[in-house]
Structure formats: structure tokens, C-alpha cells
Amino acid sequence: MMGSRARLVSLLLAFLLARAAEAGGGSGSRYLTKDERWMNQRLDHFSPTDHRRFKQRYFEFLDYHRAPGGPIFLRICGESACGGIPNDYLAVLAKKFGAAVVTPEHRYYGKSSPFKRLTTENLRFLSSKQALFDLAVFRQYYQESLNARYNRTGFDNPWFVIGVSYSGALSAWFRLKFPHLTCGSLASSGVVRAVYNYTAFDKQVGESAGPECKAVLQEITKLVDEQLRTDSRSVKALFSAQALKNDGDFLFFLADAAATTFQYGDPDSVCSPLINAKKSRKNLVEAYAQFVKDYYIKEMEIPPSSYDQEYLKDTTPNDSSSRLWWFQVCSEVAFFQIAPKTDSVRSARIDTRYHLDLCRNVFGEGVYPDVFMTNLYYGGTRIAASKIVLTNGSQDPWRHASKQKSSKGMPSYLMKCSNCGHGTDLRGCPQSPFRIEDENPHLSCTDQGTPQTAHLPQQSMQ
């Protein structure tokens, strides 16, 4: 997920998979495999003299592979620890096309870190550019291992790259930079356009909430802002967030709690209790605090302390994803989720200065996101590539950083429904997430895909 805390990615995936298992969705295990494999990866792909290497973790699933010549689905693992290959809709596609599924872990995240201490100096090799070369090297390494397994030389299986969110952008960028290594790409919720002040995120939260819920969220934000000025300690304690000394960190935590429900297609979890509280004339701040504690902290397992800048400064954290993603935010892509000048849902105190101060406080002077150069390098929404399918959910606040209009060889699809969020297409039917193989042939996801164009690239993977 491209959320402000990368720890959400792995936690939300586990949460959604657990819900699917409870509902009987999917086909058994929450993962296709969790068996770890390793390769030696180069630390700096751009230095002819630095020959240091690190261990990169990856996973493979061959049960559906139509060996030896069947396609390879390279599922890109993004800004979180990668504990295996999830059993989601990609499993259905792999079974249909007779594909192997392989997933390398992103450098620095999880168990694939080159360094024990994540100092700013040691993080200088963490970037999307280095990660793309990791994927290219892995692709060649794995192809050669397959060839050795089947006692052949010089053979290339058809490779198709797939990713969601930041890894969706990596999927599109990989097709752009290494078109000879892949026959196509799926960029699900792929945020291919770096954005400095990402006000569209908050605007989409308001649109996804709808007029009634949006008005309640805005009233709560105003009330919390007022209470922070008069009795900061008490209002933070109400949300079990006393650890957040910085008011900006606290307000960002509250904004994320609501935004996540729209991002991941669960709007009723926040809107229903708040609208009911408004109609019943209950204390709205207390009602929102109850939601945050029950849903975000307890059910989603997101501790308020993970929003603390002192926590982000820790160079040896138990969970490094937040610090690592913030470094990529502060050095490359920004995506500063700031309040628009008018009609914002989040507090106006979450502004550009808050983000820049965070970057400086956590990583020191000199770490700054040059989004102009990032978009110049990759093309942003003007990405000049082909055979990339881009998909987005209508309720997802991140879709405005994606390429939403089709162009030649790059069809873009917008899935429209009240719970079409981040990476919806890989979770199966939006109405029944992870129910990936419908037992009833008369039931289907109807009217969910609204293509900008009817053209799809006819790339055979046979």
C-alpha cells in the first residue's frame, strides 16, 4: 500500500486474508507458499567498483506451471516484508495460464536488508532505480536456474510482471526500462506519477465518504483541532495515543485511520457508526475515538506509536518498513498527503511544512524528494511504454497518482463500486474479497469494470 505507514501493507494483507479465511473465501491456505529461497544480489548496480552483495529473499510456486515452457508471473513485492506468495486472484490467473509465480523481496525490507543499522548513510542504496535492476538481475538468475533444472540453454520463458501500489509502479517501470525481459505488465493501483503536494488524496477521501459522512469527518477534525489547543493530553488519551507528543503525528494518525477504510474498500466501518452518532447527538470525538481504538488499533493492529517521529528515527527497529518507506517518500516520490486549502477532511495542520520537518528530523539535512526528476526519469502519466494494463478502484485515494486514461498499448480500467479500493482486481469480486473462484456460475462481478478503451493488447503467453 502506498499509505503513509508502510507497515500497513503487510498488516492489511494479513487482515484481509484472515477475513477471507473466516468467510470461507479462496481455496484453503492464505499463502501459496512461504518457503524461503535466497540469491546473492549486488548492492550498487551503478558502481563499476563496488562489488558488495547482500542476500535477497524470494519465493516460488510451481504447482500450476506448465513446464518447461509455461509463462512466469513475476509478482513484485513492494514496501513491506514479504512473507510469501499470497493466495489471491493471481492464483486463479496462474492456474488458468499454467504459470509459475515468483516473488523477490524488495531490497532493505523484511529479511533482504544489506545492513543491520538503517542509518541515513546506509539507506543511500534504497531507491526504485536500484530495485528495478534487482528485478532484472533476479529475472535472469531465475531463468538460468530454470534452464539448468530442465537441462537446456538459452531458452526464455514468457515473463509477465505484476504489482500493486508502489510495486504496481515498479511493474510499469520495469516494462518501460526492460522491455526485452518481459512480455507485459499489470500495474494494479500503480502510482506511476510522483506527487509533491498530494491534495488529491484527501479530496478523494471526501468523495469516497459521500456528503453525509464527509461532513461528520470534517466536524470531528475541527473539534479535535480545538481540543488539541485547549487540552492536548486528554484528547490524545481518548484515542490511546498519549505516546504521540507531536500534534502533527497525532493528526496524521487520525487522518490515516479514516482514509484506510476507503483505500481498502471498507467505508461502512467508519461512516456507519459516525453517521449514527451524529443522528443520535452523541459526542462525535468520542464516537471516532471508539472507531479508531476498535478498528484501527485493535482489529488492524496499527499502534499509534508507529506514527511517532522518534520511532521513525530508530535505526534498528523491530519493524523497519515505516522508516524505510518514509526514506523513499523523503528522497524520491514525496506523496505528501496534505490538506487542500478548502473543504479538507484532514486537519490543515497536516501541511507541506509538517512533511518537510519530518524528513529533516528523521533523516537529517539533505534528504529531499525531487519529484520532477523522478517523473522525468519514468515519464509520470506520460510513460512511453507498451503492453501495460493499468487498473484502479474508484474509491481509492491513490488512483490520482496513477495513469487513469488509456493510451496506445496501455489500457487503463477504473472499477466502479462503493468498495472498489486499492488493488481490488487482485482480491477478486469487490463484493466478496478473496472469493476468487465462484462456486455459483450464475453469480459474477457485473458492472465493475469501466474501461477507458475497449482495446486490450493481444499478447499471447503460449
C-alpha positions, 0 to 999 in steps of 0.5 A: 500500500502506498499509505503513509505507514508502510507497515500497513501493507503487510498488516492489511494483507494479513487482515484481509486474508484472515477475513477471507479465511473466516468467510470461507473465501479462496481455496484453503491456505492464505499463502501459496507458499512461504518457503524461503529461497535466497540469491546473492544480489549486488548492492550498487548496480551503478558502481563499476567498483563496488562489488558488495552483495547482500542476500535477497529473499524470494519465493516460488510456486510451481504447482500450476506451471506448465513446464518447461515452457509455461509463462512466469508471473513475476509478482513484485513485492513492494514496501513491506516484508514479504512473507510469501506468495499470497493466495489471491486472484493471481492464483486463479490467473496462474492456474488458468495460464499454467504459470509459475509465480515468483516473488523477490523481496524488495531490497532493505525490507523484511529479511533482504536488508544489506545492513543491520543499522538503517542509518541515513548513510546506509539507506543511500542504496534504497531507491526504485532505480536500484530495485528495478535492476534487482528485478532484472538481475533476479529475472535472469538468475531465475531463468538460468536456474530454470534452464539448468533444472530442465537441462537446456540453454538459452531458452526464455520463458514468457515473463509477465510482471505484476504489482500493486501500489508502489510495486504496481509502479515498479511493474510499469517501470520495469516494462518501460526500462526492460522491455526485452525481459518481459512480455507485459505488465499489470500495474494494479493501483500503480502510482506511476506519477510522483506527487509533491503536494498530494491534495488529491488524496484527501479530496478523494477521501471526501468523495469516497465518504459521500456528503453525509459522512464527509461532513461528520469527518470534517466536524470531528477534525475541527473539534479535535483541532480545538481540543488539541489547543485547549487540552492536548493530553486528554484528547490524545488519551481518548484515542490511546495515543498519549505516546504521540507528543507531536500534534502533527503525528497525532493528526496524521494518525487520525487522518490515516485511520479514516482514509484506510477504510476507503483505500481498502474498500471498507467505508461502512466501518467508519461512516456507519457508526459516525453517521449514527452518532451524529443522528443520535447527538452523541459526542462525535470525538468520542464516537471516532475515538471508539472507531479508531481504538476498535478498528484501527488499533485493535482489529488492524493492529496499527499502534499509534506509536508507529506514527511517532517521529522518534520511532521513525528515527530508530535505526534498528527497529523491530519493524523497519518498513515505516522508516524505510518507506518514509526514506523513499517518500523523503528522497524520491516520490514525496506523496505528501498527503496534505490538506487542500486549502478548502473543504479538507477532511484532514486537519490543515495542520497536516501541511507541506511544512509538517512533511518537510520537518519530518524528513529533516528530523528523521533523516537529517539535512539533505534528504529531499524528494525531487519529484520532477526528476523522478517523473522525468526519469519514468515519464509520470502519466506520460510513460512511453511504454507498451503492453501495460494494463493499468487498473484502479478502484474508484474509491481509492485515494491513490488512483490520482497518482496513477495513469487513469486514461488509456493510451496506445498499448496501455489500457487503463480500467477504473472499477466502479463500486462503493468498495472498489479500493486499492488493488481490488482486481487482485482480491477478486469480486469487490463484493466478496474479497478473496472469493476468487473462484465462484462456486455459483456460475450464475453469480459474477462481478457485473458492472465493475469494470469501466474501461477507458478503451475497449482495446486490450493488447493481444499478447499471447503467453503460449 
